[in-house]
Amino acid sequence: MSDNPTHYKFDHEVMSMIWVALHESGLEDLAQVVSDTMITQGCQELAGVADGDATTLLAFWKNFLEEKGLVHFSKTDIEELDG
């Protein structure tokens, strides 16, 4: 059996870059895992996103907002956010 660690520590900016790269590549399932993990661990702001890029920010927060019952996205809305 491997002695790999069960957890890794990454800088917030690195995780933000990873999420953006996954999102821009269309790998939404993996991007969602990353955003869920970041939000669960206390993420307050996605680093490295251009000012005024509300679409990217909303894509990052969409599942959290829906799970909390704060918003509801239609299928068309989600397709637009996912690119």
Secondary structure, DSSP 8 states (H G I E B T S, - for coil): -----S-----HHHHHHHHHHHHHTT-HHHHHHHHHHHHHTT--S-TT--TT-HHHHHHHHHHHHHHTTS----HHHHHHHT-
